[in-house]
Amino acid sequence: MEIQEEGKYLRDVVALPCPSCGSHLHYSAEKKKINCNHCGYQEDVNKENDKVVEQSLFDTLNNKKEFVPEKIDKAVYHCENCGANVMVEPERVKVRCGFCGSDKVNVEAYEHRYHQPQGIIPFYESLEQAQTSFKKWIKKGLFHPSKLKRSAAIENLHGVYLPFWTYDANTSSSWSGDAGYHYTQTVRMSVNGRMQSKQVTKIRWQFKSGNLNHFFDDILVAASQGIEQEMVERILPFRLEEVVNFDPRLMIGWEAEIYDTEVNKGWQKADKIMDYKIRHMCSAQLGGDTQRNLRVQSDKCDQTFKHIILPVWVCSYIYQNKVYRFLINGQTGRVYGQKPLSWIKIGFCILLFILFIAAIVWARESGYFRN
């Protein structure tokens, strides 16, 4: 199918009216269905995933398949503060960035060329569930500012589809190193002029080498400008077996960030993740109580990737000119957030602790604990 034809098809699907009343359909996380708010008509989400297939990494780098957000009735907005590009409905008059809270967001005017998303996991966590999770989270913790609950406005909670790359690869590694085994030995030594026996722990080193073959499946790399990989990892995992074919109707009424990390840059991150995991697996094969001089050489082949978008609830709030973020996995409900610390509360607790210790010392010196 030609790109122009596919874009037209997607646009027509998004504009498809409710077959019952003619109103617009949207995806409802509460009902987990494509829904009409006007008459209550519902459609089940298509669970097919036959289009979510692996693509050759190196072949695709030279044959990018274009995806144009405007062809699925989405406008691309660019945040001048944090650099995120977000797709929203074009009729939205005012847009606030869900990643940094800035209102310096403008419609992008350049021609968009992106990889077509292959798969999507729709939102399972509704707005009400996300709001409840946020209210519980913002109240937790003793050492946070009391006015934080008023400053972190729940209105800033956005449901955003975030872009991800997944990577597969076959790997073959050879390793070598020294495995150390602890043992004890009795030695005689002089202590204060007297010879005494003492148990001393020593290490017996043994050189080892071996090979490791491993297949990596769906190494997940965030392609987001607004949310760092480290933060995304705090709300993992996603149940990737539930990814379905990309359906633009699931995005109606929701924001979606466009990837900032290109597929080749994403592979560089995945490559490092694989190397880290390979080293740990080789270390496990080397064994021993301790190790030294572990060397690992790896080759990777048959690299493939997929482009998928996953649901995340995001809240960004500013406290004393610093941005803090709160995330909820839109599929599993797992929560992670950042909060400022109240140094006044921390200092007060330290002062109480010092006074408590001083009181104990005074009581002992004054003979208070004596009979």
N, C-alpha and C positions, 0 to 999 in steps of 0.2 A: 504494500500500500504506500502510495506517495505521501510525503510529509504533509502537503497541502490538503490532500483528501482526508488524512487522519485528523488533522487539526479541525477541519470542517465537521467531521463526525463527532469529535469530542465537544465542540461548541454546541452542536445540535442536541447532544445528550444532556448537557448542562441546562439548556433552555427548555428541555422537555417538560410540558405542563403536567399537572396531576390529571390522570385519566378520568378521575371521578368528578372534579369540580373545575379544573382548568387552572387552579392556583399553582404556585411553585412548590416543588418538593425540596426537602433538605434532609441531611442525615442527622438522626437523633441518637445521642449517646445514651440517653435514658432508656430508650426503647430498643437500641441497637438495630434500628431499621431505618430505611429511607422513608420519610414521613411527610405528610401534608398537615400543617397546623390548622388549615381552614376546615377540612372535612374529616380528618382522621384517617385518610387512606394510608396504607402501609405497604412497603415492599421489603422482602428479606434481602439482606446483603448477599451478593453472589459470592460463594465461597470457592469458586474455581481459582486455581493458581497455575494454570498451564502456561501462562506467559511469563511467570517468574522463573526464568531460566538463566543459567550461567552464560556469560559472554566472555570471549577471549580477551584478556586485558590488552595485549599488544596489538591485536587486530583492530580493536575498537578505538585505540588512540588515534588511528588514522582515518576512522570512519564514524565520526560522531553523528548520532541520530538527533536531529534538532527537535526541541520541545519548546513551544512558544506559549507562555502562560495566557496571553491575550486571547488565544484561540479556545481556551476553556473558560472564558468570561472572568478572568482574573487580571487585576492591575498589579503591577510591580511597584512597590514603594521602597525607597532607599532611605535609611536612617543616617543622617549626617553625623550623628554623635558616635555610634558604635560600628557603623558600616554594614549592618545587616540588610539583606534584601528580602522583603516579605511579600507574598501574594495575598491579596484580599479582594473582596467584591469591589468593583469599580464605583459603585454608588456610595461607598463609605466616604463621607465628607471630611471627617477628621480622623486621623490615625495616630495612635500613640505606640511607640516601639515597645513590644513586650519584653525585650531583652535588657534594655537599659532605662526604660521609662521616659525617654526623651520624646518631645512632640515636634522635634525638628525632622519631620519625615516628609519627603517629596516624591511625587510620581517620577519614575525613571523614564527617560526619553530615548534611550538607545535601543538598538535591535537586540533582542534576547536570543541566545543560542545555547541550549542546555541539552543534556542527556535526558531522554524520555524516562520518567520513572516507570519501573516495571511492576512494583508491588507496593501495597499499602496495608497497614494495620489500622482499622478505624478506631475511633475513641470508644473505649468501654466505660471509662470514668466520666460521669456527667458533671456539669457545672456545680450542681448542688453538692455532690460528693467531694469535688475539689475544694469548694468553699469550706466545707466541714473540716477537711484535712488541714487546710490553711489555718483556720481558727484554733484548732487544737495545737498545731505546731507553734504558732506565734505566742501562745501563752506559756509554753514550756521553757524551763531554764531559770535559775535564780540570779544569774549575773548579767542579765540583759536590761537595757533601759526600760523603766516603767512605762514611758510614753511611746514605746515601740509599737504597741498594739494600735495606737491611734495613727502613727506615722505610716505604717505599712498598710496602705489601703487595699482592701480586698477587691476593689473595682479594677485594680491593675492585673487581675488574674486573666491570662489569655490561654485559650486552647490553640496550640500551634503544632502543625505537622512539621517535624524536623527532618532534614535530609541526611541519609546515611549511605555509605558504601559498604558492601560486604565482600570479602575476598576469600577465595579458596586457593590452595596450592599444595602440590606434592613436594615434600622435602626429604633430602638425603644428607645425613650429617655423619662426620667422623669426629671422634673426640679422643683425648688422651689427658692424663693427669695423675697426680699422686694422691692415693687414699691413705689417710692416717688413722691408725688404730691405737687407742689409749691402752696402756698397761702400767702396772705399778711394780716398783722395784725397791727392795730394802737396801738402804745405804747406811754406812757408818760415817758420822760426822761429829766434829767437836762443838759442843754447846757449853759455854762458860767454863772451858777447860776440861770438860768431861766428854768422853766418847759415848755417843748415843746412837741407837738405831732409829731410822725414820723412813716412812713410806713416801716415795717420790713417784709422781705420775710422769710417764714418758710417752713418746709417740713413735710407733713403728710405721715407717712409710713404705708403701707398696705402689709401684708404677702399674697403671692399667690403661687400656685403650679399648675402643669398641666403635660400633656403628649404630645409628638410629635412623629409622625411616618413619615418617609421620605425615599424615594428611590433615591439613587444617581446613576446617569447614566453617564458613560464615564468620570470619574475623570481622567484627563490627567496628567501623570507623565513622565518627561523627563528621559530617561535611558542613557543619554550621559555623557561621561567623559570630552568631550571638551567644552560643553556649559552647564552652570548651569541652574537649574530650574528657578531661578529668572530672568535670561536674556530671556529665552524662553517665559516666561509669558508676556514679553513686546511686543511680536509679535503675541500673541494669539488674536482672536480665529482662529482655523482651522475649516473648514466646514466638520466635521467628517461624515456627511451623504453622502459625496462624496467618502469615502473610497471604493476601489474596491479590488477584490481578488489579492493577491500578484502575480505579474507577473515579473519574472526576466528580461524580455526584456525591461521593463521600466527603468531599472537601467543601461543599456548599455551606456557607455560614461559618466556616472555620478559616483561620489564617494558616499560611504555609510558608516556611522560609525556603528560599532557593539556595542551593548549595554554593558555598564559597570555595571549598576545597575541591580542586579538579581531581579527576579519577587517578591521574598519575601521582599527584601529591598524596592522595589518600593511600595509594599503594605503598609509598615510602613509610607512612605511619604503620600500616599493617605489617610491612616487612620487619620493622623494629619490634613489633609485638610478637611476631613469630620467632624472631631470634631470641628474645627474652625467654619465651616459653621453651624453646629448644634447649637453651643453656640449662634451664632448671631440670628438664628431662634427662639430659646427659649427666648432670650432677647427681641425679638420683641413681643412674646406672653406675657411676663411679663409686658411690657409697662411701663407707668409712665413717669414723667419728668426726673427722675434720678433713679438709682437702686443701690442696695447693696446686698451682700451675695447670689449672683446667684450661685446655685449649679446644675450641670447637670450630670446625669448618663445615659450612652448609651450602648446599646447592638447592635451588628451588626451580620447579618447572610446572607447566600446565596451569599457570596463573589465570584465574577467572574472577569476574566480579558481577555484582548486581547493584542497581540503584533502587533503593526503597525509601519510603517516607513513613515515619513512625510518630505516634501521638504523644505529646508532652504538654502538661499544664505548666505555664511559666508565670511567675509574678516577680516583677522587678520594682524595688522601692529604693528611695534615696534617703539616707539618714546621715545628717551632718556632711553633706556634699559627697558622700560615697555610695556607690551602687551595690546593693545586696540582692541576691536572687534566691528564689524558692522554686523547686521543681517537683512535679508529680508525674510518675510514669502513667500515661493515659490509658495503658492497657492493664497494668497490674496494681496501680495505686501506690506504688512504693514512693516514699517521700524523702527529699533531701533539701536542706536550705542553709543559708548563711545569715548570721545575726551579728550585730555589733555587740561589744562587751561594754558594760558599765563599770568604768574604773573606780567610780565612787563606791559602788556596792562591793567591788573586790577589795578596795582599800579599807572599807569599813569592816569587812570580815577578817582581813589580816590584822587590823587593830584589835578586834575582839579576841583573836587568837593570842596576840602578844600580851594583852591584859590578863587573859586566862592563865598563861604560863607564868607571868609575873606574880599573879596571886598565889599560885601553887608554891613558887620559890619563897615568897614572903611568909607563907604559912609554915613552911618547913623551918625557915631560919628563926621564926619567932616562937617555935615550939608548939604551934597550934595542934600538930598531929601527935604530940607526946601525951602519954597517959598521966 
